[in-house]
Amino acid sequence: MLITIWRNYSYVILLMGLAVAMSSIALIKLGAGEAQQEITVKEGDSLWKIAQELSEDYDMSTQAIVEWVTQKNNLATDIIKPGESLIIPGGNRVLLNNADYELASGTE
């Protein structure tokens, strides 16, 4: 009976196995990606201020975060301007306000 099933459906079995394997590989690669998020620079923000707040939540120094952000955003200097979008390390969503920086990730 198994031989009959294999003869009739071997291509389906192989294609399903291949689909499962490829999906698993894609999910593993997707999960291994570096977590990052995008913010918009507000009036009064500086790269060092933002990095200082982020360094409290991540196991990175302020200097390391400044270097990371500079590299990921292809910045020539650490000077940023209001309205500019920056990629920073982190989760899904960030809320930044001028008085004090608060990080919020995920959904309610």
Secondary structure, 3 states (H helix, E strand, C coil): CHHHHHHHHHHHHHHHHHHHHHHHHHHHHHHCCCCEEEEECCCCCCHHHHHHHHHHHCCCCHHHHHHHHHHHCCCCCCCCCCCCEEEEECCCCCEECCCCEECCCCCC
